[in-house]
Structures are given as structure tokens and as C-alpha cells.
């Protein structure tokens, strides 16, 4: 979580310029992902010319590009001029690696970046700025292509791995027997929780196209006997009945009436003393510190019809409106926190 106050009044324009020209840094990294620079370095370091040829770079700009990646901390370069991945890029930006998050950055290149270029228009109109005609939500684009859907799901799994581990560790799971993940994607939340708590069984609830990737992921985790998939649309269908329902990075995609509707549906699906877990990049209650949460909310502005991020206090108020008798907020990891409500 970034603290805004520590960056004020430096007496220099450097930070203003750095933020204003932040697209330089961003585009350099996004191009490196698109060109698979990090994948080409997965097996061994390469000299500049070999790396240039493998990635299809023109001679003009190639050295500046690769050395900019060194200066930004995404590549290392030894005394002989050979380039290599850093530990983080080897772990997170090599395609096919278990923790690959490049799918999210690929989506940024092709979908988010064009929308963000029109942020001013979104701020003036309140309308999303996607290029895809006739599509009401960013998921229409994402779910239309199997490869894109799979890449996106894998990226979500990697990005959520640390908060999921905290949820598996900190929530009082021994009090419950069943859990359902609403908008389960690959099933990372359920597998993370069930691996740690052998008494639990779980249900993944999502749209039908998600099923093959969910079942593949669950099979690879060795949990087919304890995890099942239920296809459904949470707008039209009742939610699965379970002792605990989870909404992970789901509510922020939708407008306030939809958020309230989903929490009311959760209340109706839960037994007495059942619990709901909502985890997101929650904005801090004072709306001063979690810049990632605030920027994520702007992402919802440019990408969705009515989505927005919110504070823990906001979510607790909606839970109370839905009928939950008490709630609490707990920080998980980085910008992510969870709100727990009890029926």
C-alpha cells in the first residue's frame, strides 16, 4: 500500500515528470512482454545481437531498449554484455511458468492501454472507452476467445496467489464445512483453501466457458473428489448454497445496484452463522493511501458500464443492508484486503 503523503513537496519537478511520462516505463515493459524478451532468456543469458535477432528487433533502438530494461530493473547485463532475466522476471514473466502474470500485461497492451488513453473522455462522460463495438463489459471481450480467456485466468491466479494464501491461513475455516467461490475462474482460491483444510469441500461457480480450465486446474491439484464446478450466471441464477461464499475481485466490476443484489443473494444462500468473504484492492477509508485501489477504480471507469472500487466501510454498510449481523475488514497482502460478513 503506497502512502501518498511521503511523496509530497519534494522541492523538485522530478516526480511530476516521472508520473506524467510514466507511459515510457510502461510501454517499455509491455513491449518486452509482447516480444517475449524474458522467454528468450529463460534458458541462458544471451548477448545483445543474439537477443535482438531472436526477438525481431530492428538494429536502431535495440540496444537502448535492452539497456532501458536493465536500468528499469527488469534485466541484468554482465561484464561481457550478455543479458539475463532478474529473479522476478524469470519467475513472473516467462511464458508457461507457473506464476506467469504476463497475461495481465498482454491485456494491458491490447485492451487497457487504448482505453486509458481516453481517460479524459471517460471522466467527462462517465462512459467506458473500449474499442469493441457491441460489447457491454470487458468480460465479453475476454470470454470470446479461448486462448485469451485461459491467459487471463492464469494471470488472475498468479496475481491473487498471495491474498489467497492469507485467506487460507487467517479465516476460521475449522468452523465451516463447505465453501463456494462466486466467479471462480480457474479455481485458485478453492484449491488454496482446500489444500490447507482437509475437512472442506468446495464449489466453483462461473459461466459455462470457464468449466474446462477449472476442471483442468483442479485435476492438476489432485482435488477432483472435493471440488466441483457449477455453471451459472449470477444475474439470472441463485448462488450455490454453502457455509462460506467468496467474491474475489468480483464486486468492483459492477455498479452499486448489482453489488447490493449479489450480497443479498449471498445472504439468501447462506445458512444461519454462514459467512461471506469479499476480497479486493479495497480503497482505504480515508481515500488517501491505497493509490492502487483508486487507480483500479479508474480502470473500472474506462472498462465497464458501472464498475468501481470501494472502501471497507462502504462494503460493511452494504453487508448490513443485506442483513448480515456483523462484519470486519482485514488487510491481506499488498493492496488487497478482505471484508468478512456473518449471517
Protein Blocks (a to p, Z undefined) as FASTA:
>chain_A
ZZfklmgonlpaklmmmmmmmmmmmmmmmmmmmnommmmmmmpccdfklmmmmnopafeh
klmmmmmmmmnopaccdfkopacddfklmmmmcghiaklcklmmmmmmmmmmmmmmmmmm
mmmnopafbfbghiabfklmmmmpmklmmmmmmmmmmmmmmmmmmmmmmpcfklpmbdcd
ehklnommmmmmmmmmmkbccdddddfklmmmmmmmmmmnopmmmgccddddfklpccdd
dfbdcdehklmmpcfklmmmmmmmmmmmpcehiacddddddddfklpmlmmlmmmmmmmm
mmmmkbccddfklmmmmmmmnopabdcdddfbhjbccddddZZ
